[in-house]
Amino acid sequence: MAWIWLVFAGVLEIVWAFFMKQSHGFTRLVPSIVTIATMVASFALLSVSMRSLPLGTAYTIWTGIGAVGAFLVGVFVLGEPANPMRIVAAVTIVSGLVMMKLSS
C-alpha cells in the first residue's frame, strides 16, 4: 500500500508543479490555491508512504516521478522543447527510479 501512496504523492507533485507555473508567481488566486492544496496532499502522502519505505527510496521515487512527470507535462501540454539531451536526461531519471525500486 505504501507504494500506491507514493505514486499518488508523485502524481500530485506533477499537479502542483503545473499549477505553480499557471499561478504566475502566486499572482493568480485559483492556480495558487490548487498549488498549495496539492502540495500539502503530496507531502502528506509521501509522509504516509515513509512509514514503511526507506527515506532514500521514498524521496527518490517521489522526486523522480515529479521531475519526469513535470518534464512530460511541459513538453505535451505547455509546448516546451523536447531535444535529445532533455529526453536522455528523463530516460536516465526513469532508469534510476527502476533501479531504486528493484533494490528495495
TAFENGI-V51604 format. One record per residue. N is the residue number from 1. PHI is phi as a letter, one per 20 degrees, with the letter a starting at -180 (999 if undefined). OMEGA is omega in degrees with one decimal (NA if undefined). Layout:
BEGIN
n->[N/N]
phi->[PHI/PHI]
omega->[OMEGA/OMEGA]
END
This chain:
BEGIN
n->[1/2/3/4/5/6/7/8/9/10/11/12/13/14/15/16/17/18/19/20/21/22/23/24/25/26/27/28/29/30/31/32/33/34/35/36/37/38/39/40/41/42/43/44/45/46/47/48/49/50/51/52/53/54/55/56/57/58/59/60/61/62/63/64/65/66/67/68/69/70/71/72/73/74/75/76/77/78/79/80/81/82/83/84/85/86/87/88/89/90/91/92/93/94/95/96/97/98/99/100/101/102/103/104]
phi->[999/f/f/f/f/f/f/f/f/f/f/f/f/f/f/f/f/f/f/f/f/f/f/l/m/m/d/d/f/f/f/f/f/f/g/f/f/f/f/f/f/f/f/f/f/f/f/f/f/f/f/c/d/f/g/f/f/f/f/f/f/g/f/f/g/f/f/f/f/f/f/f/f/g/f/e/d/e/m/f/f/c/f/g/f/f/f/f/f/f/f/f/f/f/g/f/f/f/f/f/f/f/e/e]
omega->[-179.6/179.7/178.2/177.5/-179.0/177.9/176.7/177.4/178.6/177.8/177.3/176.2/176.7/-179.1/-177.4/177.3/178.8/-178.0/173.8/175.8/-179.2/-177.8/-179.4/178.6/-179.0/176.7/177.4/-169.2/-173.3/177.1/178.1/179.2/178.5/178.1/-175.6/-179.1/-179.0/175.4/179.7/179.4/179.0/177.8/-179.6/179.3/174.5/179.6/178.8/-179.4/-178.8/175.1/-177.7/178.1/176.5/-179.6/-176.6/179.3/-176.7/-176.8/179.5/179.7/-179.5/-178.9/178.7/176.7/179.8/-177.9/-179.0/178.0/178.4/176.0/-178.5/176.8/177.8/-178.6/-171.6/-178.4/-174.9/177.5/178.1/-176.9/176.9/-179.4/-175.6/-178.9/179.0/178.9/177.3/178.5/179.3/178.3/177.5/177.9/179.8/177.4/177.4/178.3/179.0/178.3/178.8/179.4/-179.3/-178.7/-176.6/NA]
END
